[in-house]
């Protein structure tokens, strides 16, 4: 046939309207353009103007249309009719749902508010939900940070006033060497990919440190397939090499860190090991110019790293001497650590040398004068083009806090933090640890809590303990077991509540947390705890309220369900008061707004809380006449002021909408955001863009923006004094004393300078019996528990084999599709395997949260997620195994309480193929039925 | 059987950078979204929430491990869609003329109203780049977003295929590979862009940029070793070096000769 061409419509109408809002498929919170046709969502793409994603969008975001229309969406409030765990419910009205909730909550608020445990999972409105919990008066509030990455956040804030991801980012434009530690494929998503693209375009080198060479590590120029749990030791060895060779930034250390601050060296003093201060509490350094002890921030001071102060026969040495003493030790020599970390000494030295070469030989200056907090003006900004990023891979270990600390110390001795080419903070960070609140647990019946729940402790006095020394919080956060648990311990709430330890609760109230499945350790045990009854036949945890948009596994275990909307049907604010979306050069925030109205009887959870708060009479949710104060979440976002002139959104403030950061309420604020594409950006002046903790121009800008109320320059804490205060208590100093069984552990793990110790599970589970490390990561195309019901994404990740490295694969004579029994000291699972060569030789891994319970998520019961999919959670316990001393220790970091997911050790053996992955649980009744058989999704003609 | 044009005015296609692709599937889903709502029948999904979900995709990512004798294994993510071949066997095999290659830009399309769903083109394509839509019974394939790239209803910067617009790692590039001066042609020249399976003789327009060599192995003689030359062998020796080094540092400078301060050389 001749090539006659049919006519093709090359310019079809794309949509009737584009509505710009914010994605909710993960915590990146990218800007999206939602194309509408006939009032329906037709297509979703990235917003080019948005600071986070600059137009690109990941698979999850692009599949939003399937998420928004998912058959698993809850349709109305639900009241449980069958036994807990059955999934049997009846749909009820919102009025009845509110009455039930008030009926449970009002009596406990009036008698013992701590009997409400309110935990909000993957909440993106923590500054609002905590505000609600504070009004209620319970101390038992937190979000999911404790089982996610609190080690990373806490280590970053205590060390340098900010951490990775939401707190800061590499200088992608100028970095020449980038080192990535333990980053699962989704943390974070589009910004990292955009950044990697920039590095690749300039030919910068990328080193990936991860036992698994997938995703970002697959495109790294150099892959370091480290043994899980040993990153800290590897990093300390790099520090050893760099210090020994003098490849450290002495000028930076002297000016901007506590390296020159004098440490009390008198072993008999109650302040032994604490930093020396003058009468005003100012830290003291030796001034090289005068030889005298001088406040660190005095104008013209030349802080001395080398000298020590001698008085009454006692030498008080600066922090830097202590670092020299520790890190020059041969304990950290590459040859000493090589076997343990699984990296040759030669390779460790080579990487250290690369860091030195890039930081110092490739140093550059940019022509921007700036003035530091001591009043000294610098003509240029010195750049050191080395940057780092890390996430859960290093933080989800019981040594993760100290490992993250070690990484920050490495960054700091290279002089690469807040300089061109290095790591840069994003507003509202940097912020010194002292600027954060301390935890508050003061309860009074019928009254609000005496302050914010979560915060940063600076010593034993700040712990959340009752007068008798017992934990004030249900999750035992801020206790001797994990003093610096800045994000709480959501993973301990259910087991503690079930055990009545430290006390019994009445109502467990949760939001967006799939605790009956992939968000809990010991999943089977948790399901048991949620359904367990006492002698009188009542549930041990009397009431459970849960809010979710979808029919997740957790829904079946609640008594009352408050159905949330999808992300396209709701208001939200991505607030500077919360987990912001700023860039290193700009402050930014954003909103979600209902680009479509719900077609079901559902409400945004935050709006439901506005009504519930008012019905309960919470002081911050009612007007003086007792009427409801916030009509809905949008009303709160617009009208709430945290401090005068400071509200949830920083943009378009003031009656005219022309004020930024500080300004009166603007009733049109949300409309202005919508007009502006759903977000707001305010750029940081050029002279303020680097050296932020010490740069007067930045400090003044931040005050103007309302990020804080007065300049607050500070030094980086190579030596974290609050850790030392806990050690001092463990050594017997002070009135607040730890229990005897924890003294040794506190002395060992709460070292004010980074240390490495083996993951705690190694001391409880025999490493010979259980020789294999087992990990999970989330794929880039699927996030947490929000995605598997998505019809498009489940075709990419509907199965999760256990990936087994070549040596183990051959040793166990496995073929792809064979099954193995995976046994930990806690339990066993039986799962299908697949070979993977690009993997640490002693590590197996799988995708997280692909396995689903039968009956959940509106999937068929024979869906592969439910028959071949599996969770490692079944073989990870929230407590470490007994060791014969009569005590049980949490499977958590002893400093922060972070869940130690990745400490897991297992053995594997080949078994005949079972009918389905084990353990298999009976189906739950779906409260929403099943999804349609086929899809041909087209909303236009 | 259907004829190919003897030549096309342009050779529009994709250049895909295998050094940068992280395998995130963003392109796969963005393509699915656009092409479900736009050109021709929607890309359907059968058994969408069941035991064997199977949908039509115009672009898929495959991941391959490369194992080597003396170096760690590598993982390469390999996105694959229609390569818009100059000698497209899928066109010449088409019995109805439904498959055709456009004269103006070389894009290979299926005119769905003429497609009888015989599947011959899918057999003829050596790349497996065509998929029969199970519900509609017509052959679906990459259109290079022909309804985007000339679309007057889109801002000019958005007139690129959906997969290119969305790629977070910037691993996908779109342009005229017939023009040696175009950005994509230069990229191919600079990076040694390759044809997929050239032995098939299909002359694919799309090109792949190979992964750059890895640096996974530490060399026997490390040229960077001098960077780690120790400044001293002992901690006290180190402090001696430190004191001298600080004299030349702007923020420190010479030490004031104070007896207290000279205690620094003490033991550690």
HADDOCK unambig.tbl for C-alpha pairs under 7 A between the chains (distance, minus, plus):
assign (segid A and resid 1 and name CA) (segid B and resid 1 and name CA) 6.12 0.50 0.50
assign (segid A and resid 1 and name CA) (segid B and resid 2 and name CA) 4.85 0.50 0.50
assign (segid A and resid 1 and name CA) (segid B and resid 3 and name CA) 5.83 0.50 0.50
assign (segid A and resid 1 and name CA) (segid B and resid 97 and name CA) 6.64 0.50 0.50
assign (segid A and resid 2 and name CA) (segid B and resid 2 and name CA) 6.85 0.50 0.50
assign (segid A and resid 2 and name CA) (segid B and resid 3 and name CA) 5.80 0.50 0.50
assign (segid A and resid 3 and name CA) (segid B and resid 3 and name CA) 5.80 0.50 0.50
assign (segid A and resid 3 and name CA) (segid B and resid 4 and name CA) 6.52 0.50 0.50
assign (segid A and resid 3 and name CA) (segid B and resid 5 and name CA) 6.36 0.50 0.50
assign (segid A and resid 9 and name CA) (segid B and resid 147 and name CA) 6.82 0.50 0.50
assign (segid A and resid 10 and name CA) (segid B and resid 146 and name CA) 6.36 0.50 0.50
assign (segid A and resid 10 and name CA) (segid B and resid 147 and name CA) 4.60 0.50 0.50
assign (segid A and resid 10 and name CA) (segid B and resid 150 and name CA) 5.83 0.50 0.50
assign (segid A and resid 10 and name CA) (segid B and resid 151 and name CA) 5.66 0.50 0.50
assign (segid A and resid 11 and name CA) (segid B and resid 147 and name CA) 5.95 0.50 0.50
assign (segid A and resid 11 and name CA) (segid B and resid 150 and name CA) 6.50 0.50 0.50
assign (segid A and resid 11 and name CA) (segid B and resid 151 and name CA) 4.04 0.50 0.50
assign (segid A and resid 11 and name CA) (segid B and resid 152 and name CA) 5.58 0.50 0.50
assign (segid A and resid 11 and name CA) (segid B and resid 153 and name CA) 6.33 0.50 0.50
assign (segid A and resid 12 and name CA) (segid B and resid 147 and name CA) 6.65 0.50 0.50
assign (segid A and resid 12 and name CA) (segid B and resid 151 and name CA) 6.88 0.50 0.50
assign (segid A and resid 13 and name CA) (segid B and resid 153 and name CA) 6.26 0.50 0.50
assign (segid A and resid 14 and name CA) (segid B and resid 153 and name CA) 6.72 0.50 0.50
assign (segid A and resid 42 and name CA) (segid B and resid 37 and name CA) 6.58 0.50 0.50
assign (segid A and resid 43 and name CA) (segid B and resid 33 and name CA) 6.24 0.50 0.50
assign (segid A and resid 43 and name CA) (segid B and resid 34 and name CA) 6.54 0.50 0.50
assign (segid A and resid 46 and name CA) (segid B and resid 166 and name CA) 6.94 0.50 0.50
assign (segid A and resid 55 and name CA) (segid B and resid 166 and name CA) 6.83 0.50 0.50
assign (segid A and resid 56 and name CA) (segid B and resid 165 and name CA) 6.47 0.50 0.50
assign (segid A and resid 56 and name CA) (segid B and resid 166 and name CA) 4.21 0.50 0.50
assign (segid A and resid 56 and name CA) (segid B and resid 167 and name CA) 5.95 0.50 0.50
assign (segid A and resid 56 and name CA) (segid B and resid 168 and name CA) 5.23 0.50 0.50
assign (segid A and resid 57 and name CA) (segid B and resid 26 and name CA) 6.70 0.50 0.50
assign (segid A and resid 57 and name CA) (segid B and resid 166 and name CA) 5.21 0.50 0.50
assign (segid A and resid 57 and name CA) (segid B and resid 168 and name CA) 6.39 0.50 0.50
assign (segid A and resid 58 and name CA) (segid B and resid 26 and name CA) 4.42 0.50 0.50
assign (segid A and resid 58 and name CA) (segid B and resid 168 and name CA) 6.74 0.50 0.50
assign (segid A and resid 59 and name CA) (segid B and resid 24 and name CA) 6.93 0.50 0.50
assign (segid A and resid 59 and name CA) (segid B and resid 25 and name CA) 5.53 0.50 0.50
assign (segid A and resid 59 and name CA) (segid B and resid 26 and name CA) 3.81 0.50 0.50
assign (segid A and resid 59 and name CA) (segid B and resid 29 and name CA) 5.30 0.50 0.50
assign (segid A and resid 59 and name CA) (segid B and resid 30 and name CA) 6.82 0.50 0.50
assign (segid A and resid 62 and name CA) (segid B and resid 29 and name CA) 5.89 0.50 0.50
assign (segid A and resid 62 and name CA) (segid B and resid 30 and name CA) 5.33 0.50 0.50
assign (segid A and resid 62 and name CA) (segid B and resid 33 and name CA) 6.87 0.50 0.50
assign (segid A and resid 63 and name CA) (segid B and resid 29 and name CA) 6.22 0.50 0.50
assign (segid A and resid 190 and name CA) (segid B and resid 168 and name CA) 5.70 0.50 0.50
assign (segid A and resid 193 and name CA) (segid B and resid 168 and name CA) 5.44 0.50 0.50
assign (segid A and resid 193 and name CA) (segid B and resid 169 and name CA) 4.69 0.50 0.50
assign (segid A and resid 194 and name CA) (segid B and resid 168 and name CA) 5.45 0.50 0.50
assign (segid A and resid 194 and name CA) (segid B and resid 169 and name CA) 5.24 0.50 0.50
assign (segid A and resid 196 and name CA) (segid B and resid 169 and name CA) 6.73 0.50 0.50
assign (segid A and resid 197 and name CA) (segid B and resid 20 and name CA) 6.77 0.50 0.50
assign (segid A and resid 197 and name CA) (segid B and resid 169 and name CA) 5.03 0.50 0.50
assign (segid A and resid 197 and name CA) (segid B and resid 170 and name CA) 5.90 0.50 0.50
assign (segid A and resid 213 and name CA) (segid B and resid 75 and name CA) 6.92 0.50 0.50
assign (segid A and resid 214 and name CA) (segid B and resid 75 and name CA) 6.55 0.50 0.50
assign (segid A and resid 215 and name CA) (segid B and resid 22 and name CA) 4.88 0.50 0.50
assign (segid A and resid 215 and name CA) (segid B and resid 23 and name CA) 6.22 0.50 0.50
assign (segid A and resid 216 and name CA) (segid B and resid 22 and name CA) 5.73 0.50 0.50
assign (segid A and resid 218 and name CA) (segid B and resid 22 and name CA) 6.91 0.50 0.50
assign (segid A and resid 218 and name CA) (segid B and resid 74 and name CA) 6.64 0.50 0.50
assign (segid A and resid 218 and name CA) (segid B and resid 75 and name CA) 5.46 0.50 0.50
assign (segid A and resid 218 and name CA) (segid B and resid 76 and name CA) 6.83 0.50 0.50
assign (segid A and resid 219 and name CA) (segid B and resid 19 and name CA) 6.06 0.50 0.50
assign (segid A and resid 219 and name CA) (segid B and resid 20 and name CA) 6.01 0.50 0.50
assign (segid A and resid 219 and name CA) (segid B and resid 22 and name CA) 6.47 0.50 0.50
assign (segid A and resid 221 and name CA) (segid B and resid 214 and name CA) 4.97 0.50 0.50
assign (segid A and resid 221 and name CA) (segid B and resid 215 and name CA) 5.69 0.50 0.50
assign (segid A and resid 222 and name CA) (segid B and resid 214 and name CA) 6.04 0.50 0.50
assign (segid A and resid 222 and name CA) (segid B and resid 215 and name CA) 5.04 0.50 0.50
assign (segid A and resid 222 and name CA) (segid B and resid 216 and name CA) 4.71 0.50 0.50
assign (segid A and resid 223 and name CA) (segid B and resid 216 and name CA) 5.89 0.50 0.50
assign (segid A and resid 241 and name CA) (segid B and resid 228 and name CA) 6.51 0.50 0.50
assign (segid A and resid 242 and name CA) (segid B and resid 228 and name CA) 6.74 0.50 0.50
assign (segid A and resid 244 and name CA) (segid B and resid 230 and name CA) 5.17 0.50 0.50
assign (segid A and resid 244 and name CA) (segid B and resid 231 and name CA) 6.31 0.50 0.50
assign (segid A and resid 245 and name CA) (segid B and resid 228 and name CA) 4.89 0.50 0.50
assign (segid A and resid 245 and name CA) (segid B and resid 229 and name CA) 5.34 0.50 0.50
assign (segid A and resid 245 and name CA) (segid B and resid 230 and name CA) 4.13 0.50 0.50
assign (segid A and resid 245 and name CA) (segid B and resid 231 and name CA) 5.21 0.50 0.50
assign (segid A and resid 246 and name CA) (segid B and resid 231 and name CA) 6.09 0.50 0.50
assign (segid A and resid 251 and name CA) (segid B and resid 249 and name CA) 5.92 0.50 0.50
assign (segid A and resid 251 and name CA) (segid B and resid 250 and name CA) 6.87 0.50 0.50
assign (segid A and resid 251 and name CA) (segid B and resid 251 and name CA) 5.49 0.50 0.50
assign (segid A and resid 254 and name CA) (segid B and resid 251 and name CA) 6.90 0.50 0.50
assign (segid A and resid 255 and name CA) (segid B and resid 251 and name CA) 6.51 0.50 0.50
assign (segid A and resid 288 and name CA) (segid B and resid 252 and name CA) 6.44 0.50 0.50
assign (segid A and resid 288 and name CA) (segid B and resid 254 and name CA) 6.91 0.50 0.50
assign (segid A and resid 288 and name CA) (segid B and resid 255 and name CA) 4.83 0.50 0.50
assign (segid A and resid 288 and name CA) (segid B and resid 256 and name CA) 5.73 0.50 0.50
assign (segid A and resid 289 and name CA) (segid B and resid 255 and name CA) 5.95 0.50 0.50
assign (segid A and resid 289 and name CA) (segid B and resid 256 and name CA) 5.12 0.50 0.50
assign (segid A and resid 290 and name CA) (segid B and resid 256 and name CA) 5.35 0.50 0.50
assign (segid A and resid 291 and name CA) (segid B and resid 256 and name CA) 5.39 0.50 0.50
assign (segid A and resid 291 and name CA) (segid B and resid 258 and name CA) 5.50 0.50 0.50
assign (segid A and resid 291 and name CA) (segid B and resid 261 and name CA) 5.63 0.50 0.50
assign (segid A and resid 302 and name CA) (segid B and resid 251 and name CA) 5.87 0.50 0.50
assign (segid A and resid 302 and name CA) (segid B and resid 252 and name CA) 4.91 0.50 0.50
assign (segid A and resid 303 and name CA) (segid B and resid 252 and name CA) 6.45 0.50 0.50
assign (segid A and resid 304 and name CA) (segid B and resid 252 and name CA) 6.53 0.50 0.50
assign (segid A and resid 306 and name CA) (segid B and resid 239 and name CA) 6.35 0.50 0.50
assign (segid A and resid 306 and name CA) (segid B and resid 242 and name CA) 6.37 0.50 0.50
assign (segid A and resid 306 and name CA) (segid B and resid 243 and name CA) 5.66 0.50 0.50
assign (segid A and resid 306 and name CA) (segid B and resid 264 and name CA) 6.36 0.50 0.50
assign (segid A and resid 307 and name CA) (segid B and resid 261 and name CA) 5.33 0.50 0.50
assign (segid A and resid 307 and name CA) (segid B and resid 262 and name CA) 6.63 0.50 0.50
assign (segid A and resid 307 and name CA) (segid B and resid 263 and name CA) 6.77 0.50 0.50
assign (segid A and resid 307 and name CA) (segid B and resid 264 and name CA) 4.44 0.50 0.50
assign (segid A and resid 308 and name CA) (segid B and resid 261 and name CA) 6.04 0.50 0.50
assign (segid A and resid 308 and name CA) (segid B and resid 263 and name CA) 6.20 0.50 0.50
assign (segid A and resid 308 and name CA) (segid B and resid 264 and name CA) 5.07 0.50 0.50
assign (segid A and resid 309 and name CA) (segid B and resid 260 and name CA) 6.12 0.50 0.50
assign (segid A and resid 309 and name CA) (segid B and resid 261 and name CA) 6.30 0.50 0.50
assign (segid A and resid 310 and name CA) (segid B and resid 260 and name CA) 6.06 0.50 0.50
assign (segid A and resid 324 and name CA) (segid B and resid 235 and name CA) 6.47 0.50 0.50
assign (segid A and resid 325 and name CA) (segid B and resid 235 and name CA) 6.35 0.50 0.50
assign (segid A and resid 325 and name CA) (segid B and resid 268 and name CA) 6.39 0.50 0.50
assign (segid A and resid 328 and name CA) (segid B and resid 235 and name CA) 6.79 0.50 0.50
assign (segid A and resid 346 and name CA) (segid B and resid 218 and name CA) 6.53 0.50 0.50
assign (segid A and resid 347 and name CA) (segid B and resid 218 and name CA) 5.30 0.50 0.50
assign (segid A and resid 350 and name CA) (segid B and resid 218 and name CA) 6.85 0.50 0.50
assign (segid A and resid 350 and name CA) (segid B and resid 222 and name CA) 6.93 0.50 0.50
assign (segid A and resid 350 and name CA) (segid B and resid 224 and name CA) 6.75 0.50 0.50
assign (segid A and resid 353 and name CA) (segid B and resid 224 and name CA) 5.77 0.50 0.50
assign (segid A and resid 353 and name CA) (segid B and resid 225 and name CA) 6.63 0.50 0.50
assign (segid A and resid 353 and name CA) (segid B and resid 227 and name CA) 5.46 0.50 0.50
assign (segid A and resid 353 and name CA) (segid B and resid 228 and name CA) 6.03 0.50 0.50
assign (segid A and resid 356 and name CA) (segid B and resid 227 and name CA) 6.66 0.50 0.50
assign (segid A and resid 357 and name CA) (segid B and resid 227 and name CA) 6.89 0.50 0.50
assign (segid A and resid 780 and name CA) (segid B and resid 24 and name CA) 5.24 0.50 0.50
assign (segid A and resid 781 and name CA) (segid B and resid 24 and name CA) 5.99 0.50 0.50
assign (segid A and resid 781 and name CA) (segid B and resid 25 and name CA) 6.31 0.50 0.50
assign (segid A and resid 791 and name CA) (segid B and resid 48 and name CA) 5.46 0.50 0.50
assign (segid A and resid 791 and name CA) (segid B and resid 49 and name CA) 6.32 0.50 0.50
assign (segid A and resid 795 and name CA) (segid B and resid 53 and name CA) 6.39 0.50 0.50
assign (segid A and resid 795 and name CA) (segid B and resid 54 and name CA) 6.92 0.50 0.50
assign (segid A and resid 837 and name CA) (segid B and resid 73 and name CA) 5.76 0.50 0.50
assign (segid A and resid 838 and name CA) (segid B and resid 72 and name CA) 6.60 0.50 0.50
assign (segid A and resid 838 and name CA) (segid B and resid 73 and name CA) 4.68 0.50 0.50
assign (segid A and resid 838 and name CA) (segid B and resid 74 and name CA) 5.83 0.50 0.50
assign (segid A and resid 838 and name CA) (segid B and resid 75 and name CA) 6.80 0.50 0.50
assign (segid A and resid 859 and name CA) (segid B and resid 49 and name CA) 5.03 0.50 0.50
assign (segid A and resid 859 and name CA) (segid B and resid 50 and name CA) 6.11 0.50 0.50
assign (segid A and resid 860 and name CA) (segid B and resid 49 and name CA) 6.16 0.50 0.50
assign (segid A and resid 860 and name CA) (segid B and resid 50 and name CA) 4.87 0.50 0.50
assign (segid A and resid 860 and name CA) (segid B and resid 51 and name CA) 6.75 0.50 0.50
assign (segid A and resid 862 and name CA) (segid B and resid 50 and name CA) 6.78 0.50 0.50
assign (segid A and resid 862 and name CA) (segid B and resid 51 and name CA) 5.24 0.50 0.50
assign (segid A and resid 863 and name CA) (segid B and resid 50 and name CA) 5.06 0.50 0.50
assign (segid A and resid 863 and name CA) (segid B and resid 51 and name CA) 3.95 0.50 0.50
assign (segid A and resid 864 and name CA) (segid B and resid 51 and name CA) 5.74 0.50 0.50
assign (segid A and resid 931 and name CA) (segid B and resid 49 and name CA) 5.75 0.50 0.50
assign (segid A and resid 933 and name CA) (segid B and resid 46 and name CA) 6.43 0.50 0.50
assign (segid A and resid 933 and name CA) (segid B and resid 47 and name CA) 4.84 0.50 0.50
assign (segid A and resid 933 and name CA) (segid B and resid 48 and name CA) 5.89 0.50 0.50
assign (segid A and resid 933 and name CA) (segid B and resid 49 and name CA) 6.76 0.50 0.50
assign (segid A and resid 934 and name CA) (segid B and resid 45 and name CA) 5.65 0.50 0.50
assign (segid A and resid 934 and name CA) (segid B and resid 46 and name CA) 4.38 0.50 0.50
assign (segid A and resid 934 and name CA) (segid B and resid 47 and name CA) 5.35 0.50 0.50
assign (segid A and resid 934 and name CA) (segid B and resid 48 and name CA) 5.52 0.50 0.50
assign (segid A and resid 935 and name CA) (segid B and resid 44 and name CA) 5.49 0.50 0.50
assign (segid A and resid 935 and name CA) (segid B and resid 45 and name CA) 5.01 0.50 0.50
assign (segid A and resid 935 and name CA) (segid B and resid 46 and name CA) 6.35 0.50 0.50
assign (segid A and resid 935 and name CA) (segid B and resid 48 and name CA) 6.52 0.50 0.50
assign (segid A and resid 936 and name CA) (segid B and resid 42 and name CA) 5.56 0.50 0.50
assign (segid A and resid 936 and name CA) (segid B and resid 43 and name CA) 6.38 0.50 0.50
assign (segid A and resid 936 and name CA) (segid B and resid 44 and name CA) 4.36 0.50 0.50
assign (segid A and resid 936 and name CA) (segid B and resid 45 and name CA) 6.50 0.50 0.50
assign (segid A and resid 937 and name CA) (segid B and resid 36 and name CA) 6.53 0.50 0.50
assign (segid A and resid 937 and name CA) (segid B and resid 42 and name CA) 6.23 0.50 0.50
assign (segid A and resid 938 and name CA) (segid B and resid 36 and name CA) 6.23 0.50 0.50
assign (segid A and resid 938 and name CA) (segid B and resid 37 and name CA) 4.98 0.50 0.50
assign (segid A and resid 938 and name CA) (segid B and resid 42 and name CA) 6.05 0.50 0.50
assign (segid A and resid 939 and name CA) (segid B and resid 37 and name CA) 6.93 0.50 0.50
assign (segid A and resid 940 and name CA) (segid B and resid 37 and name CA) 6.89 0.50 0.50
